[in-house]
Amino acid sequence: MTEHASRRAHRYAAYFAPAIESAWWEAGSNWLGRCAASGAPRPQPVFDGLPAELQRKATAAPRRYGWHATLAAPFTLWPHIGEATLRDGLQTLCQAWEPFAMPALEVALLDDFLALVPVQPSPALRAVAGACVTGLHAFAEPLSPAELQRRRAAGLTPEEDALLVRWGYPFVLERFRFHMSLTGSLRDTAPDMVEALRAAAQRHFAPLLASPPLRFEGISLFAEPAPGADFMCLAQMELGR
C-alpha cells in the first residue's frame, strides 16, 4: 500500500488508478500534466497539429482530479469520522474482492469529453463500483442544498436525480459508466480540434492499448486537501488483502 501522510482533507474519493509508477500511471499522468501521487507537474507530450495551449486547457479539469476512474465520487466525511476510520473501511471493502483483468480500453468521446472507456461491458467493474458507493456511503455527509442545485443544473433524468439524492452522485449503480477522463468538456471546442485531441490521445496510449489488458488490482483513496485544491492520491489498497 502506497501512502502519503495528510491531515483531514476537505473531500475524499474512491478511485480506480493504475499502480503508481507503472507504465499506465506514467502515461496518464504525462497526458494530464500532473502526477497525483507526488503533486508534481509533468511536461505534456507534444503532438503535431495540436496547439499546446489547447491541450493544456482541454486537460485542465481532469488534471485537478488526477489520473483515475471514479468509483465513489468526492464526498465530505461526517465531522465525527476521521481519515483513519475511512481508510479502515476502504481496506475492509477491498478484502471482499480479488484482482481481475479489465476489458480492453479505447479512446472515445463520452458525452462532450474524451475518455478511455471499456470496449465491452464489465460486470466486475460495475460490481466493484457499486460496492464502493454503497459501502462508503455511511462515511459521507449528505450533499448541501447548494451542491444538489449545482449537480441538478447539468440536467438530470428523474432516475439520476433519485440516485443523486440517495447516494450523493447521479451516475452510480445502474447509471455507472467506467471511464478515465482525458479532457474536460469540449462543447465549445471546434470539431477539428476535438479530432486532433482524439488522435493525439490515440497515439499517446496506443502502445498500452495494444498490450495485455489493464488489471484492476486495487482501490485508491484520493483527497482534495482544501476546497478547490488539486486531488492527491493518499493510498492504493490492494484487492483481496
Contacts in CASP RR format, 6 or more apart in sequence:
PFRMAT RR
TARGET T0000
AUTHOR 0000-0000-0000
METHOD contacts of the structure
MODEL  1
MTEHASRRAHRYAAYFAPAIESAWWEAGSNWLGRCAASGAPRPQPVFDGL
PAELQRKATAAPRRYGWHATLAAPFTLWPHIGEATLRDGLQTLCQAWEPF
AMPALEVALLDDFLALVPVQPSPALRAVAGACVTGLHAFAEPLSPAELQR
RRAAGLTPEEDALLVRWGYPFVLERFRFHMSLTGSLRDTAPDMVEALRAA
AQRHFAPLLASPPLRFEGISLFAEPAPGADFMCLAQMELGR
1 235 0 8 1.000
1 236 0 8 1.000
1 237 0 8 1.000
1 238 0 8 1.000
2 20 0 8 1.000
2 37 0 8 1.000
2 233 0 8 1.000
2 235 0 8 1.000
2 236 0 8 1.000
3 234 0 8 1.000
3 235 0 8 1.000
4 37 0 8 1.000
4 232 0 8 1.000
4 233 0 8 1.000
4 234 0 8 1.000
4 235 0 8 1.000
6 83 0 8 1.000
6 223 0 8 1.000
6 225 0 8 1.000
6 232 0 8 1.000
6 234 0 8 1.000
7 225 0 8 1.000
8 77 0 8 1.000
8 82 0 8 1.000
8 83 0 8 1.000
9 83 0 8 1.000
9 223 0 8 1.000
9 224 0 8 1.000
9 225 0 8 1.000
9 226 0 8 1.000
9 234 0 8 1.000
10 76 0 8 1.000
10 223 0 8 1.000
10 224 0 8 1.000
10 225 0 8 1.000
10 226 0 8 1.000
10 227 0 8 1.000
10 228 0 8 1.000
10 229 0 8 1.000
11 74 0 8 1.000
11 75 0 8 1.000
11 76 0 8 1.000
11 223 0 8 1.000
11 224 0 8 1.000
12 74 0 8 1.000
12 75 0 8 1.000
12 76 0 8 1.000
12 77 0 8 1.000
12 83 0 8 1.000
12 86 0 8 1.000
12 139 0 8 1.000
12 221 0 8 1.000
12 222 0 8 1.000
12 223 0 8 1.000
12 224 0 8 1.000
13 70 0 8 1.000
13 71 0 8 1.000
13 72 0 8 1.000
13 73 0 8 1.000
13 74 0 8 1.000
13 75 0 8 1.000
13 221 0 8 1.000
13 222 0 8 1.000
13 223 0 8 1.000
13 224 0 8 1.000
13 231 0 8 1.000
14 71 0 8 1.000
14 72 0 8 1.000
14 90 0 8 1.000
14 132 0 8 1.000
14 136 0 8 1.000
14 219 0 8 1.000
14 220 0 8 1.000
14 221 0 8 1.000
14 222 0 8 1.000
15 68 0 8 1.000
15 69 0 8 1.000
15 70 0 8 1.000
15 71 0 8 1.000
15 219 0 8 1.000
15 220 0 8 1.000
15 221 0 8 1.000
15 222 0 8 1.000
15 233 0 8 1.000
16 68 0 8 1.000
16 69 0 8 1.000
16 71 0 8 1.000
16 178 0 8 1.000
16 180 0 8 1.000
16 216 0 8 1.000
16 218 0 8 1.000
16 219 0 8 1.000
16 220 0 8 1.000
17 25 0 8 1.000
17 36 0 8 1.000
17 66 0 8 1.000
17 67 0 8 1.000
17 68 0 8 1.000
17 69 0 8 1.000
17 220 0 8 1.000
17 222 0 8 1.000
17 233 0 8 1.000
17 236 0 8 1.000
18 24 0 8 1.000
18 25 0 8 1.000
18 28 0 8 1.000
18 67 0 8 1.000
18 214 0 8 1.000
19 25 0 8 1.000
19 217 0 8 1.000
19 236 0 8 1.000
20 37 0 8 1.000
20 233 0 8 1.000
20 236 0 8 1.000
21 37 0 8 1.000
23 208 0 8 1.000
24 208 0 8 1.000
24 214 0 8 1.000
25 37 0 8 1.000
25 67 0 8 1.000
27 204 0 8 1.000
27 205 0 8 1.000
27 208 0 8 1.000
28 67 0 8 1.000
28 180 0 8 1.000
28 205 0 8 1.000
29 35 0 8 1.000
29 36 0 8 1.000
29 42 0 8 1.000
29 66 0 8 1.000
29 67 0 8 1.000
30 42 0 8 1.000
30 43 0 8 1.000
30 44 0 8 1.000
30 45 0 8 1.000
30 204 0 8 1.000
31 44 0 8 1.000
31 45 0 8 1.000
31 59 0 8 1.000
31 67 0 8 1.000
31 182 0 8 1.000
31 201 0 8 1.000
31 204 0 8 1.000
31 205 0 8 1.000
32 42 0 8 1.000
32 44 0 8 1.000
32 59 0 8 1.000
32 62 0 8 1.000
32 63 0 8 1.000
32 66 0 8 1.000
32 67 0 8 1.000
32 182 0 8 1.000
33 41 0 8 1.000
33 42 0 8 1.000
33 43 0 8 1.000
33 44 0 8 1.000
33 59 0 8 1.000
33 63 0 8 1.000
34 40 0 8 1.000
34 41 0 8 1.000
34 42 0 8 1.000
34 63 0 8 1.000
34 66 0 8 1.000
34 230 0 8 1.000
35 42 0 8 1.000
36 65 0 8 1.000
36 66 0 8 1.000
36 67 0 8 1.000
36 68 0 8 1.000
36 222 0 8 1.000
36 230 0 8 1.000
36 231 0 8 1.000
36 232 0 8 1.000
36 233 0 8 1.000
37 232 0 8 1.000
37 233 0 8 1.000
39 230 0 8 1.000
39 232 0 8 1.000
44 52 0 8 1.000
44 55 0 8 1.000
44 56 0 8 1.000
44 59 0 8 1.000
45 200 0 8 1.000
45 204 0 8 1.000
46 52 0 8 1.000
47 55 0 8 1.000
47 196 0 8 1.000
47 199 0 8 1.000
47 200 0 8 1.000
47 203 0 8 1.000
47 204 0 8 1.000
49 196 0 8 1.000
50 193 0 8 1.000
50 196 0 8 1.000
50 197 0 8 1.000
50 200 0 8 1.000
51 193 0 8 1.000
54 189 0 8 1.000
54 193 0 8 1.000
54 196 0 8 1.000
54 197 0 8 1.000
55 197 0 8 1.000
55 200 0 8 1.000
58 183 0 8 1.000
58 184 0 8 1.000
58 186 0 8 1.000
58 189 0 8 1.000
58 197 0 8 1.000
59 182 0 8 1.000
59 183 0 8 1.000
59 184 0 8 1.000
60 184 0 8 1.000
61 181 0 8 1.000
61 183 0 8 1.000
61 184 0 8 1.000
61 185 0 8 1.000
62 181 0 8 1.000
62 182 0 8 1.000
62 183 0 8 1.000
62 184 0 8 1.000
63 230 0 8 1.000
64 228 0 8 1.000
64 230 0 8 1.000
64 231 0 8 1.000
65 181 0 8 1.000
65 222 0 8 1.000
65 231 0 8 1.000
66 222 0 8 1.000
66 230 0 8 1.000
66 231 0 8 1.000
66 233 0 8 1.000
67 180 0 8 1.000
68 180 0 8 1.000
68 220 0 8 1.000
68 222 0 8 1.000
69 178 0 8 1.000
69 179 0 8 1.000
69 180 0 8 1.000
71 128 0 8 1.000
71 129 0 8 1.000
71 130 0 8 1.000
71 132 0 8 1.000
71 133 0 8 1.000
71 219 0 8 1.000
72 129 0 8 1.000
72 132 0 8 1.000
72 133 0 8 1.000
72 136 0 8 1.000
72 169 0 8 1.000
73 168 0 8 1.000
73 169 0 8 1.000
73 171 0 8 1.000
73 172 0 8 1.000
74 222 0 8 1.000
74 224 0 8 1.000
74 231 0 8 1.000
75 136 0 8 1.000
75 139 0 8 1.000
75 140 0 8 1.000
75 141 0 8 1.000
75 168 0 8 1.000
76 140 0 8 1.000
76 141 0 8 1.000
77 83 0 8 1.000
77 86 0 8 1.000
77 139 0 8 1.000
77 140 0 8 1.000
77 141 0 8 1.000
78 139 0 8 1.000
78 140 0 8 1.000
78 141 0 8 1.000
79 141 0 8 1.000
81 139 0 8 1.000
83 223 0 8 1.000
83 234 0 8 1.000
85 139 0 8 1.000
86 136 0 8 1.000
86 139 0 8 1.000
86 221 0 8 1.000
87 221 0 8 1.000
87 235 0 8 1.000
87 237 0 8 1.000
89 136 0 8 1.000
89 139 0 8 1.000
90 136 0 8 1.000
90 219 0 8 1.000
90 221 0 8 1.000
90 235 0 8 1.000
90 237 0 8 1.000
91 237 0 8 1.000
91 241 0 8 1.000
93 131 0 8 1.000
93 132 0 8 1.000
93 135 0 8 1.000
93 136 0 8 1.000
93 219 0 8 1.000
94 218 0 8 1.000
94 219 0 8 1.000
94 237 0 8 1.000
94 238 0 8 1.000
94 239 0 8 1.000
94 240 0 8 1.000
94 241 0 8 1.000
95 239 0 8 1.000
95 240 0 8 1.000
95 241 0 8 1.000
96 131 0 8 1.000
96 240 0 8 1.000
97 128 0 8 1.000
97 131 0 8 1.000
97 239 0 8 1.000
97 240 0 8 1.000
98 239 0 8 1.000
98 240 0 8 1.000
99 215 0 8 1.000
99 216 0 8 1.000
99 217 0 8 1.000
99 218 0 8 1.000
99 238 0 8 1.000
99 239 0 8 1.000
99 240 0 8 1.000
100 124 0 8 1.000
100 215 0 8 1.000
100 216 0 8 1.000
101 212 0 8 1.000
101 213 0 8 1.000
101 214 0 8 1.000
101 215 0 8 1.000
101 216 0 8 1.000
102 118 0 8 1.000
102 122 0 8 1.000
102 124 0 8 1.000
102 125 0 8 1.000
102 213 0 8 1.000
102 214 0 8 1.000
102 215 0 8 1.000
102 216 0 8 1.000
103 118 0 8 1.000
103 119 0 8 1.000
103 120 0 8 1.000
103 121 0 8 1.000
103 122 0 8 1.000
103 125 0 8 1.000
103 213 0 8 1.000
104 118 0 8 1.000
104 119 0 8 1.000
104 120 0 8 1.000
104 209 0 8 1.000
104 213 0 8 1.000
105 116 0 8 1.000
105 117 0 8 1.000
105 118 0 8 1.000
105 119 0 8 1.000
105 180 0 8 1.000
105 205 0 8 1.000
105 209 0 8 1.000
105 213 0 8 1.000
105 214 0 8 1.000
106 116 0 8 1.000
106 117 0 8 1.000
106 118 0 8 1.000
106 119 0 8 1.000
106 209 0 8 1.000
107 114 0 8 1.000
107 115 0 8 1.000
107 116 0 8 1.000
107 182 0 8 1.000
107 198 0 8 1.000
107 201 0 8 1.000
107 202 0 8 1.000
107 205 0 8 1.000
107 209 0 8 1.000
108 114 0 8 1.000
108 115 0 8 1.000
108 116 0 8 1.000
108 117 0 8 1.000
109 186 0 8 1.000
109 194 0 8 1.000
109 198 0 8 1.000
110 117 0 8 1.000
110 177 0 8 1.000
110 179 0 8 1.000
112 185 0 8 1.000
112 186 0 8 1.000
112 187 0 8 1.000
113 181 0 8 1.000
113 182 0 8 1.000
113 183 0 8 1.000
113 184 0 8 1.000
113 185 0 8 1.000
113 186 0 8 1.000
114 181 0 8 1.000
114 182 0 8 1.000
114 183 0 8 1.000
114 184 0 8 1.000
114 186 0 8 1.000
114 194 0 8 1.000
114 197 0 8 1.000
114 198 0 8 1.000
114 201 0 8 1.000
115 179 0 8 1.000
115 180 0 8 1.000
115 181 0 8 1.000
115 182 0 8 1.000
115 183 0 8 1.000
116 179 0 8 1.000
116 180 0 8 1.000
116 182 0 8 1.000
116 205 0 8 1.000
117 177 0 8 1.000
117 178 0 8 1.000
117 179 0 8 1.000
117 180 0 8 1.000
118 125 0 8 1.000
118 178 0 8 1.000
122 178 0 8 1.000
124 216 0 8 1.000
125 178 0 8 1.000
125 216 0 8 1.000
126 176 0 8 1.000
126 178 0 8 1.000
128 216 0 8 1.000
128 219 0 8 1.000
129 172 0 8 1.000
129 176 0 8 1.000
129 178 0 8 1.000
130 172 0 8 1.000
130 173 0 8 1.000
130 176 0 8 1.000
132 219 0 8 1.000
133 167 0 8 1.000
133 169 0 8 1.000
133 172 0 8 1.000
133 173 0 8 1.000
134 167 0 8 1.000
137 167 0 8 1.000
140 168 0 8 1.000
142 168 0 8 1.000
143 151 0 8 1.000
143 164 0 8 1.000
143 168 0 8 1.000
148 164 0 8 1.000
148 165 0 8 1.000
151 164 0 8 1.000
151 169 0 8 1.000
151 170 0 8 1.000
152 161 0 8 1.000
152 164 0 8 1.000
156 164 0 8 1.000
156 170 0 8 1.000
159 174 0 8 1.000
159 175 0 8 1.000
160 170 0 8 1.000
160 171 0 8 1.000
160 175 0 8 1.000
161 170 0 8 1.000
163 169 0 8 1.000
163 170 0 8 1.000
163 171 0 8 1.000
163 172 0 8 1.000
163 173 0 8 1.000
163 175 0 8 1.000
164 170 0 8 1.000
167 173 0 8 1.000
171 177 0 8 1.000
182 197 0 8 1.000
182 201 0 8 1.000
183 197 0 8 1.000
186 194 0 8 1.000
186 197 0 8 1.000
189 197 0 8 1.000
208 214 0 8 1.000
216 239 0 8 1.000
217 238 0 8 1.000
217 239 0 8 1.000
218 236 0 8 1.000
218 237 0 8 1.000
218 238 0 8 1.000
218 239 0 8 1.000
219 236 0 8 1.000
219 237 0 8 1.000
219 239 0 8 1.000
220 233 0 8 1.000
220 235 0 8 1.000
220 236 0 8 1.000
220 237 0 8 1.000
221 233 0 8 1.000
221 234 0 8 1.000
221 235 0 8 1.000
221 236 0 8 1.000
221 237 0 8 1.000
222 231 0 8 1.000
222 232 0 8 1.000
222 233 0 8 1.000
222 234 0 8 1.000
223 231 0 8 1.000
223 232 0 8 1.000
223 234 0 8 1.000
224 230 0 8 1.000
224 231 0 8 1.000
225 232 0 8 1.000
END
